[in-house]
């Protein structure tokens, strides 16, 4: 199956507009961008897709070995880029997809003009030896993954509102819960283990395109220490702190998120 069909690729916006690809994070799909897309399509050609194992991507294409590494998700991105012959593209990656973008851009630099990282984290586990703060201890991550593996639906119902981080807007937490619960538990488990055990810190120095780091003012998954680390590690990057809480600003603060994406993506290349 071709990548466009396999990954449920949707293309919208002006045919001759600059290209922006939106990549979702763990437990989500392209629908998580729906509140930002209307702003972007006025000026940009927008590429949306689902990673294999998520959303409406073809589940028969899923392979445990491939998707047990972030490189497998980078393969999805690059195969879409190759099929659509995308060049000079702005890649917008949410959460773990920010690091997928780093890996993909290193392998096909001519495809990527800029990177925009939304609530990124190169490593979720604290590293006392280097002074790195990821937000979780190794024991925290082990407990999180054990809970996910033993009762995925229960874990989703408990964790999604925490990740969303807007208790005064319970509908947002419910939407994320529904997204998690729509994902096959086996595939979700592999993606979760891949995500939360990943360590892409050493890859950041290789980023050679203009990069925007978008963090939230409060985020339990990617605290501000992480945003500061990513900004410091990527030469010439720009750090913007959104007036938003939680880990999914494209849902909780879509206007501010869309504005930041448009301003950086549309700046002089």
C-alpha positions in Angstrom: 0.0 0.0 0.0 1.3 3.5 -0.8 2.1 5.8 2.0 -0.7 8.3 1.3 -3.3 5.6 1.7 -1.6 3.7 4.5 -1.2 6.8 6.7 -4.6 8.3 5.9 -2.9 11.5 4.4 -5.2 14.5 3.9 -4.0 17.6 2.0 -5.8 20.9 2.2 -5.1 24.6 1.5 -3.9 26.5 -1.5 -2.1 24.3 -4.1 0.8 26.7 -4.5 1.1 27.6 -0.8 4.1 26.9 1.4 3.8 23.4 2.9 3.2 22.7 6.5 3.1 19.1 7.8 1.3 18.5 11.1 2.4 15.4 13.1 0.5 14.1 16.1 1.8 12.6 19.3 1.2 9.4 21.2 -2.4 8.3 21.6 -3.6 10.9 19.2 -4.3 11.3 15.5 -4.6 14.1 12.9 -8.0 15.2 14.4 -6.1 16.8 17.3 -5.0 19.6 14.9 -8.6 20.4 13.7 -8.8 23.7 15.7 -5.5 25.0 14.2 -6.0 23.9 10.6 -8.6 26.6 9.7 -6.0 29.3 10.5 -3.3 27.6 8.6 -5.2 26.8 5.4 -5.6 30.5 4.6 -1.9 30.7 3.8 -0.4 27.2 3.8 -0.7 23.9 2.0 -1.4 21.6 5.0 -0.5 17.9 5.2 -2.2 15.8 7.8 -1.6 12.1 8.5 -1.9 9.3 11.1 1.1 7.2 12.1 0.6 3.5 11.5 -1.0 2.2 14.7 -3.0 5.5 15.2 -6.2 7.0 13.9 -7.4 5.7 10.6 -4.0 4.6 9.3 -4.0 1.0 7.9 -3.6 -1.3 10.9 -2.4 -4.1 8.7 0.8 -2.1 8.0 1.7 -2.2 11.7 4.9 -4.0 12.7 6.1 -4.3 16.3 9.8 -4.2 15.3 9.4 -1.1 13.1 7.4 0.9 15.6 9.5 0.0 18.6 11.9 2.7 17.6 11.3 6.4 16.8 13.0 5.7 13.5 10.0 3.7 12.5 7.8 6.8 12.9 10.4 8.8 11.0 10.1 6.3 8.2 6.3 7.0 8.0 7.0 10.7 7.7 9.8 10.3 5.0 7.7 7.9 2.9 4.9 10.4 2.8 7.4 13.1 1.9 8.9 11.0 -0.8 5.5 10.0 -2.3 4.3 13.7 -2.3 7.7 14.9 -3.3 7.7 17.5 -0.5 10.6 19.9 -0.3 11.2 23.1 1.7 8.6 21.9 4.1 7.8 23.2 7.6 7.4 20.2 9.9 5.3 20.7 13.0 5.7 17.9 15.6 3.6 17.6 18.8 5.2 16.0 21.8 7.2 12.9 20.7 6.7 13.8 17.1 9.1 16.8 17.6 11.9 14.2 18.0 10.6 12.2 15.1 11.0 15.4 13.0 14.6 15.8 14.2 15.4 12.2 13.0 13.6 12.6 9.7 15.2 15.9 8.9 18.7 14.5 9.6 18.0 11.8 7.0 16.4 13.9 4.2 17.6 17.5 4.9 16.4 18.7 1.5 12.8 18.0 2.5 12.8 20.2 5.5 13.0 24.0 5.7 12.0 24.5 9.3 11.0 22.6 12.4 8.3 23.6 14.9 8.3 21.6 18.1 5.1 21.8 20.2 5.6 20.7 23.8 8.7 18.6 22.9 10.7 16.3 25.1 13.9 14.6 24.0 13.9 12.4 27.2 11.2 12.0 29.7 13.4 10.5 32.5 15.5 12.7 34.8 19.2 12.1 34.5 20.9 13.1 37.8 24.3 12.4 36.5 24.1 15.2 34.0 21.6 17.4 35.8 19.0 16.9 33.2 15.3 17.3 34.3 12.9 15.3 32.2 10.0 15.4 34.6 9.9 11.8 35.6 12.1 9.4 37.5 12.8 6.0 36.0 10.5 4.5 38.6 7.7 6.9 37.5 8.0 5.7 33.9 8.1 2.0 34.9 4.9 2.5 37.0 3.2 4.4 34.2 3.9 1.8 31.6 3.0 -1.1 33.9 -0.4 0.5 34.6 -0.9 1.1 30.9 -0.1 -2.5 30.0 -2.3 -4.0 32.8 -5.4 -1.9 32.1 -5.1 0.4 29.1 -8.7 1.7 29.1 -8.5 2.5 32.8 -5.1 4.1 32.4 -6.5 6.2 29.6 -9.4 7.5 31.7 -7.1 8.4 34.6 -4.1 9.8 32.7 -5.7 11.7 29.8 -7.2 14.5 31.9 -3.9 14.9 33.7 -2.0 15.2 30.5 -4.5 17.6 29.1 -4.1 19.7 32.3 -7.3 21.8 32.1 -9.5 20.6 34.9 -11.9 23.5 34.5 -12.6 22.3 30.9 -13.4 18.6 31.4 -14.5 18.2 27.8 -10.8 18.5 26.7 -9.7 15.7 29.0 -12.6 13.6 27.7 -11.6 14.2 24.1 -8.1 13.0 24.8 -9.5 10.0 26.8 -11.6 9.1 23.8 -8.6 9.4 21.5 -6.5 7.1 23.7 -9.3 4.6 24.0 -9.8 4.5 20.2 -6.2 3.2 19.8 -5.5 -0.5 19.7 -4.1 -1.4 23.2 -1.2 -3.5 21.8 -0.2 -0.8 19.3 -0.6 1.9 22.0 1.6 0.0 24.4 4.4 -0.3 21.8 4.2 3.5 21.0 4.1 4.3 24.7 7.2 2.2 25.5 9.0 3.7 22.5 8.0 7.3 23.5 8.7 7.2 27.2 12.0 5.3 26.9 13.3 7.4 24.1 16.4 9.6 24.5 17.0 12.0 21.6 19.1 14.5 23.5 22.3 13.8 21.5 20.4 14.3 18.2 19.4 17.9 19.0 22.8 19.4 18.2 22.6 18.1 14.6 19.5 20.1 13.8 20.5 22.4 10.9 17.3 24.2 10.1 15.5 27.1 11.8 13.6 25.7 14.7 10.8 27.0 17.0 10.3 25.4 20.4 6.7 26.0 21.6 6.2 25.2 25.3 3.3 25.7 27.6 3.5 27.7 30.8 2.4 24.6 32.7 2.9 21.1 31.4 3.3 17.9 33.5 4.7 15.9 30.6 7.2 18.4 29.3 8.0 20.9 32.0 9.7 24.2 31.2 13.1 22.9 32.2 12.7 20.6 29.2 11.9 23.4 26.8 14.9 25.4 28.1 17.1 22.3 27.5 15.8 21.8 23.9 16.3 25.5 23.1 19.8 25.5 24.4 20.7 22.3 22.6 19.5 23.4 19.1 21.8 26.1 17.7 19.9 29.3 16.9 16.5 28.0 17.9 13.7 30.2 19.2 11.8 29.5 22.4 8.2 30.7 22.8 6.2 30.1 26.0 2.5 30.0 25.2 -0.1 31.3 27.7 -1.5 27.8 27.9 -1.6 24.9 30.3 -1.4 21.2 29.7 0.4 19.2 27.0 -1.9 19.8 24.1 -2.1 23.5 23.3 -3.5 22.9 19.8 -6.7 22.0 21.7 -6.5 24.1 24.8 -5.2 27.3 23.1 -5.6 26.8 19.4 -5.6 30.5 18.5 -2.2 31.2 20.2 -0.8 27.9 18.9 -1.9 28.6 15.3 -0.6 32.2 15.5 2.8 31.0 16.7 3.0 28.4 13.9 2.0 30.8 11.2 4.4 33.6 12.3 7.4 31.2 12.3 6.4 29.2 9.3 5.7 32.3 7.2 8.8 34.2 8.2 11.6 34.8 5.7 13.0 31.5 4.8 
